[in-house]
């Protein structure tokens, strides 16, 4: 039986490759969106953990509560970005297999790398804050720790961040990987709510100007 071809009209067999191509593009876009969503959740997790760490550290050192950072909510974006950098740079190294001695050596190398990168990241962030007119000393300083560089970074803080980074790589990130395997609907709902709250916090920072008293 001959197939009748109507000029300007695609038959089912002609359009099938196009439909497959469109579906492939759609699936690819959805995977990218999911990846962005998952990284955003990791950003928030690190930002919240960083806020908790800073609040507890301040309470232990000075005996009072202080809402750390420049936002109103319980998150510190610098820890969020630092955590993402940590994951992108050391994420694969942390899951390498081998003998116990090899894994220990890898962990030691990762620890040293985290110390160096955290120092460089914090130093760059301090200069950026100064350039924006915020001033890094309004958020942190290490003048009381020896040795330090202009109060922006210190050896003790870098070693401390190294320990925190190891905990993040070997405990927090594996938990995050389990979290993103939950159902799509709850993950999408939680991500959307967090994105709205975080964006609102950033916007509110402009008219109010300070989180003092919160």
Secondary structure in CASP SS format (residue, H / E / C, confidence):
PFRMAT SS
TARGET T0000
AUTHOR 0000-0000-0000
METHOD secondary structure of the structure
MODEL  1
X C 1.00
X C 1.00
X C 1.00
X C 1.00
X C 1.00
X C 1.00
X C 1.00
X C 1.00
X C 1.00
X C 1.00
X C 1.00
X H 1.00
X H 1.00
X H 1.00
X H 1.00
X H 1.00
X H 1.00
X H 1.00
X H 1.00
X H 1.00
X H 1.00
X H 1.00
X H 1.00
X H 1.00
X H 1.00
X H 1.00
X H 1.00
X H 1.00
X H 1.00
X H 1.00
X H 1.00
X H 1.00
X H 1.00
X H 1.00
X H 1.00
X H 1.00
X H 1.00
X H 1.00
X H 1.00
X H 1.00
X H 1.00
X H 1.00
X H 1.00
X H 1.00
X H 1.00
X H 1.00
X H 1.00
X H 1.00
X H 1.00
X H 1.00
X H 1.00
X H 1.00
X H 1.00
X H 1.00
X H 1.00
X H 1.00
X H 1.00
X H 1.00
X H 1.00
X H 1.00
X H 1.00
X H 1.00
X C 1.00
X C 1.00
X C 1.00
X C 1.00
X C 1.00
X C 1.00
X C 1.00
X C 1.00
X C 1.00
X C 1.00
X C 1.00
X C 1.00
X C 1.00
X C 1.00
X H 1.00
X H 1.00
X H 1.00
X H 1.00
X H 1.00
X H 1.00
X H 1.00
X H 1.00
X H 1.00
X H 1.00
X H 1.00
X H 1.00
X H 1.00
X H 1.00
X H 1.00
X H 1.00
X H 1.00
X H 1.00
X C 1.00
X C 1.00
X C 1.00
X C 1.00
X C 1.00
X H 1.00
X H 1.00
X H 1.00
X H 1.00
X H 1.00
X H 1.00
X H 1.00
X H 1.00
X H 1.00
X H 1.00
X H 1.00
X H 1.00
X H 1.00
X H 1.00
X H 1.00
X H 1.00
X H 1.00
X H 1.00
X H 1.00
X H 1.00
X H 1.00
X H 1.00
X H 1.00
X H 1.00
X H 1.00
X H 1.00
X H 1.00
X H 1.00
X H 1.00
X H 1.00
X H 1.00
X H 1.00
X C 1.00
X C 1.00
X C 1.00
X C 1.00
X H 1.00
X H 1.00
X H 1.00
X C 1.00
X C 1.00
X C 1.00
X C 1.00
X C 1.00
X C 1.00
X C 1.00
X C 1.00
X C 1.00
X E 1.00
X E 1.00
X C 1.00
X C 1.00
X C 1.00
X E 1.00
X E 1.00
X H 1.00
X H 1.00
X H 1.00
X H 1.00
X H 1.00
X H 1.00
X H 1.00
X H 1.00
X H 1.00
X H 1.00
X H 1.00
X H 1.00
X H 1.00
X H 1.00
X H 1.00
X H 1.00
X H 1.00
X H 1.00
X H 1.00
X H 1.00
X H 1.00
X H 1.00
X H 1.00
X H 1.00
X H 1.00
X C 1.00
X C 1.00
X C 1.00
X C 1.00
X H 1.00
X H 1.00
X H 1.00
X H 1.00
X H 1.00
X H 1.00
X H 1.00
X H 1.00
X H 1.00
X H 1.00
X H 1.00
X H 1.00
X H 1.00
X H 1.00
X H 1.00
X H 1.00
X H 1.00
X H 1.00
X H 1.00
X H 1.00
X H 1.00
X H 1.00
X H 1.00
X H 1.00
X H 1.00
X C 1.00
X C 1.00
X C 1.00
X C 1.00
X C 1.00
X C 1.00
END
